Amino acid sequence: MNNRLRELRTARGWTQADLADQLDVSRQTVNALETGRYDPSLPLAFKLARLFGQRIEDIFQDDHQP
């Protein structure tokens, strides 16, 4: 799954630790999300969408979609 998390985070001048604090997750989780090694749970995806004022599908794209 591809995502725009790094782009959205850096546009706000946030570090991975800053974003992790706002989401109540570890910095390592943010890193794993950004690098595509971890897909978020649905509650975390909704939290990210609210935080960035985006729709979930505008942040995360299914790379298996035709």
C-alpha positions in Angstrom: 0.0 0.0 0.0 1.4 3.4 -1.0 0.7 6.5 1.1 1.4 10.2 1.3 2.2 10.3 5.0 5.8 11.6 4.7 4.6 14.3 2.3 1.8 15.4 4.6 3.9 15.3 7.7 6.8 17.3 6.3 4.5 19.9 4.7 3.5 20.7 8.3 7.1 20.7 9.6 6.5 17.8 11.8 9.1 15.1 12.7 8.1 11.5 12.9 8.2 11.9 16.7 5.8 14.8 16.5 3.3 12.8 14.4 3.7 9.8 16.7 2.8 11.9 19.7 -0.3 13.2 18.1 -1.4 9.7 17.1 -0.4 8.1 20.4 1.9 5.6 18.6 5.6 5.1 18.6 8.0 6.9 16.2 8.9 3.4 14.8 5.2 2.9 13.9 5.2 6.2 12.0 8.4 5.1 10.2 6.9 1.7 9.3 3.8 3.4 8.0 5.7 5.9 5.9 8.0 3.2 4.4 5.1 0.8 3.6 6.2 -1.9 6.0 3.0 -1.6 8.1 -0.6 -1.0 7.1 -2.6 1.0 9.6 -5.6 -0.4 11.5 -8.9 1.2 10.5 -9.1 3.3 13.6 -5.5 4.6 13.0 -6.3 5.3 9.4 -9.4 7.4 10.4 -7.3 9.2 13.0 -4.7 10.1 10.4 -7.4 11.3 8.0 -8.9 13.5 10.6 -5.5 14.9 11.6 -4.6 15.8 8.1 -8.1 16.8 7.0 -8.0 14.3 4.2 -10.0 11.3 3.1 -8.4 7.9 3.9 -8.3 7.1 0.2 -6.5 10.4 -0.4 -3.7 9.3 2.0 -3.5 5.6 1.2 -3.6 4.1 -2.2 -4.0 0.4 -3.0 -1.0 -0.5 -5.2 -2.9 -3.7 -6.4 -5.7 -1.7 -8.0 -5.9 -2.1 -11.8 
